[in-house]
Amino acid sequence: MSRELKVLAFLLLLVTVASATEVLPLDRSNQGAGKFTPRTMPKYLHTLNDFFNGLSSNTNFKQVRTTHDGTAKVYQGRIAQDAPSPTFYWQAEFTGLNQNQVHYIQSLFNDDKFSSELTPSTDKPETRREYHVRNLTQKLLGDNAANASSQLIAWEIKTLPAFSPALDREMIFLNVNVTLNETCTIYAAPSVSIDWIEHTLEEPSIAHDIHSRLNRPILRNHYPSGQRVCIWPQDATTIVLATSHRSSTNQSTQQIEQNLHFLGFHMVDFHSFMTGHTYEEETITRRH
């Protein structure tokens, strides 16, 4: 069985088992992850993985940038004609890595260093707050929680550093990762609203705390937003590692872009922000 089929089989099992156990519905409102969001986290992970596997044949996305050696590529498109915002997808594959390089890339995701290491100008770590929710992973994934971890995060970020703090934004989202097999780990980051936290998650005290701290407009991770990291042995001493990232945001970010473009600030758009992740990732990996 191929690597892709093994991952697909695991995710199908995840969805099947989750359907037999009660899991929380995701926030499909415009204040959460949007109407295109699958109903549950297992389905979210399954459809995210399907996209990663099928990008080469997806006519809704076109390649818009690549690194000089072809290691990393950036794609742009929409998941549907009526999707409120574009989705950016960037993919990098590295061959001949040693264990130290592999462990470093894994740490970018597992140790919450992804944003601060790759785009330090957008990260404000002192404003990142992780809220403890009892049995959160079990509530989201049901009987498949043993292979997963999850957090509820509120975070203030600089979407356009040149205009901080005026254009800083808040993000409220779930950070969920599942180890699919010995090869791949998939990460999902759908936004949730304060109303969802209070009434669906049934955590009114957390909802109140987040609401009391909000002093910026909210930037939302609309569906689909997440990434996948896969590692395959190349030979006895080197490794092939592929990272895939997919991100959609709410319409307010595009409106900011349009206003700035009207004023002549063409260099500070969200596309450049997303593309920067790919180039930084390649540079940092080679440096380590």
Secondary structure, 3 states (H helix, E strand, C coil): CCHHHHHHHHHHHHHHHHHHCCCCCCCCCCCCCCCCCCCCHHHHHHHHHHHHHHHHHCCCEEEEEECCCCCEEEEEECCCCCCCCCEEEEEEEEEEECHHHHHHHHHHHHCCCHHHHHCHHHECHHHCEEECCCCHHHHHHHHHHHHEEEEEEEEEEECCHHHCCCCEEEEEEEEEEEECCCCEEEEECCECCHHHHHHCCCCHHHHHHHHHHCCCCECCEEEEEEEEEEEEECCCCCEEEEEEEEEEECHHHHHHHHHHHHCCCCCCCHHHHHHHHHHHHHHHHHHC
